[in-house]
Amino acid sequence: MDYFSTRRLTAEKLGEDHLADLVALHLDAEVSRYLGGVRSAEATKAYLAVNMAHWDQHGFGLWVLRTRDGAFAGRAGIRHILVDGVDEIEIAYTFKREFWGQGFASEIATALTDIGLSQLELTSLIGLVLVGNGASRRVLEKSNYIIEKSTTRHGEDVVIYRIRR
């Protein structure tokens, strides 16, 4: 599924031509504070390559998000991650600051959950959130994810939420 849309967003499979938008997103310290910190252009280029390879390997991954008028809004997706030695599949979403607090994260979380559980027929999905990221935690709770456990990832305290098919 290279493309999908929600009421207010369109999603396009991540590709090389999205590098400039991702660099700008990852250089915003406020946006990146819950993503492990600001990423340089070089780190974002490596991030892009890893996530494009995820598509090749699994047939799903990250999408670039745009508003209906075509403005870059952020990125979101479904991807494999290793958590406490277990291969999990997470939903992930990150928006430019100008789109915060308007329900876009809830809108995309609902769409990603439907794609993962219904279309891809995955047995479960997780949301991995830094403990202090209350906004993202609320998004997952509104999307019917249940808190499963606390753990540490890359030296940070995180909470894992899960939803099952």
C-alpha positions as CSV (number, residue, x, y, z in Angstrom):
1,M,0.0,0.0,0.0
2,D,2.0,2.9,-1.3
3,Y,-0.7,5.5,-0.7
4,F,-3.7,6.0,1.6
5,S,-5.7,8.9,3.0
6,T,-7.6,10.0,6.0
7,R,-10.1,12.8,6.3
8,R,-7.5,15.5,6.4
9,L,-4.2,13.7,5.4
10,T,-2.7,11.9,2.5
11,A,0.1,9.4,3.0
12,E,2.7,8.5,0.4
13,K,5.3,5.7,0.7
14,L,8.6,7.0,2.0
15,G,11.1,7.7,-0.8
16,E,14.4,9.5,-1.7
17,D,12.5,12.6,-2.7
18,H,11.3,13.1,0.9
19,L,14.8,13.7,2.3
20,A,14.6,17.5,2.6
21,D,11.3,17.4,4.4
22,L,12.6,14.8,6.8
23,V,15.8,16.7,7.5
24,A,13.8,19.8,8.4
25,L,11.5,17.8,10.6
26,H,14.4,16.0,12.4
27,L,16.3,19.3,12.9
28,D,13.5,20.8,15.0
29,A,14.6,20.3,18.6
30,E,11.1,20.5,20.0
31,V,9.8,17.8,17.5
32,S,12.8,15.6,18.1
33,R,12.9,15.7,21.9
34,Y,10.8,12.5,22.1
35,L,12.6,10.9,19.1
36,G,16.1,10.6,20.7
37,G,17.2,14.1,19.9
38,V,17.9,16.2,16.8
39,R,19.3,14.3,13.9
40,S,21.8,15.7,11.5
41,A,21.2,15.7,7.7
42,E,23.6,12.7,7.5
43,A,21.7,10.8,10.2
44,T,18.4,11.5,8.5
45,K,19.8,10.2,5.2
46,A,20.8,7.0,7.0
47,Y,17.4,6.9,8.7
48,L,15.7,7.2,5.3
49,A,17.8,4.4,3.8
50,V,17.0,2.0,6.7
51,N,13.2,2.8,6.4
52,M,13.2,2.4,2.6
53,A,14.9,-1.0,3.1
54,H,12.1,-1.9,5.6
55,W,9.6,-1.4,2.8
56,D,11.6,-3.7,0.6
57,Q,11.9,-6.4,3.2
58,H,8.4,-6.3,4.8
59,G,6.0,-4.6,2.3
60,F,5.1,-1.8,4.7
61,G,6.8,0.9,6.6
62,L,6.8,4.7,6.9
63,W,4.7,7.1,4.9
64,V,5.2,10.9,4.4
65,L,2.1,12.8,5.5
66,R,0.7,15.8,3.7
67,T,-2.4,17.9,4.2
68,R,-5.1,17.9,1.6
69,D,-3.4,21.1,0.1
70,G,-0.1,19.2,-0.3
71,A,1.8,20.8,2.6
72,F,4.3,18.4,4.4
73,A,2.8,17.6,7.8
74,G,5.1,14.8,9.1
75,R,5.7,11.1,8.9
76,A,4.0,8.0,10.2
77,G,4.1,4.3,9.7
78,I,4.1,0.7,10.8
79,R,7.5,-1.0,11.3
80,H,9.4,-3.8,13.0
81,I,11.5,-2.8,16.0
82,L,13.4,-4.8,18.6
83,V,12.2,-4.2,22.1
84,D,13.7,-6.2,25.0
85,G,15.0,-8.8,22.5
86,V,11.5,-9.3,21.0
87,D,10.6,-8.4,17.4
88,E,7.6,-6.1,17.7
89,I,5.6,-4.1,15.2
90,E,4.9,-0.6,16.2
91,I,2.9,2.3,14.9
92,A,4.8,5.6,14.8
93,Y,3.9,9.2,14.0
94,T,5.6,12.5,14.1
95,F,4.2,15.8,13.1
96,K,5.6,19.3,12.5
97,R,4.8,21.6,15.4
98,E,2.3,23.6,13.5
99,F,0.1,20.5,13.3
100,W,0.2,19.6,17.1
101,G,-3.0,19.7,19.1
102,Q,-5.4,19.5,16.2
103,G,-6.2,15.7,16.3
104,F,-3.9,14.7,13.4
105,A,-2.0,12.2,15.5
106,S,-5.2,10.5,16.6
107,E,-6.5,10.5,13.0
108,I,-3.3,8.8,11.7
109,A,-3.1,6.4,14.7
110,T,-6.6,5.2,13.9
111,A,-5.7,4.7,10.3
112,L,-2.4,2.9,11.0
113,T,-4.1,0.6,13.5
114,D,-6.8,-0.3,10.9
115,I,-4.2,-0.9,8.2
116,G,-2.0,-3.1,10.6
117,L,-4.8,-5.2,12.1
118,S,-7.3,-5.4,9.3
119,Q,-5.4,-5.1,6.0
120,L,-2.0,-6.5,7.0
121,E,-3.7,-8.9,9.4
122,L,-1.0,-8.5,12.1
123,T,-1.9,-10.1,15.4
124,S,-0.9,-7.0,17.4
125,L,0.6,-3.6,17.3
126,I,2.5,-1.6,19.9
127,G,3.0,2.0,20.6
128,L,6.4,2.8,22.2
129,V,6.4,6.1,24.0
130,L,8.8,7.9,26.2
131,V,7.3,8.1,29.7
132,G,7.1,11.9,29.6
133,N,5.3,12.2,26.3
134,G,1.8,12.6,27.6
135,A,0.3,13.7,24.3
136,S,1.4,10.6,22.5
137,R,0.3,8.4,25.4
138,R,-3.2,10.0,25.2
139,V,-3.3,9.4,21.5
140,L,-2.7,5.6,22.0
141,E,-5.2,5.4,24.9
142,K,-7.9,7.1,22.7
143,S,-7.1,4.6,20.0
144,N,-7.8,1.7,22.4
145,Y,-4.2,0.6,23.0
146,I,-3.7,-0.8,26.5
147,I,-0.6,-0.1,28.6
148,E,1.4,-3.3,28.8
149,K,4.7,-2.5,30.5
150,S,7.4,-0.1,31.2
151,T,11.0,-0.7,30.0
152,T,14.1,1.1,28.9
153,R,15.1,1.7,25.3
154,H,18.3,3.4,24.3
155,G,18.8,4.5,27.9
156,E,15.3,6.2,28.1
157,D,12.3,5.1,30.2
158,V,9.5,4.1,27.8
159,V,6.0,2.7,28.1
160,I,4.7,0.0,25.7
161,Y,1.0,0.1,24.7
162,R,-0.5,-2.8,22.8
163,I,-3.6,-3.5,20.7
164,R,-4.6,-6.9,19.5
165,R,-6.7,-8.0,16.5
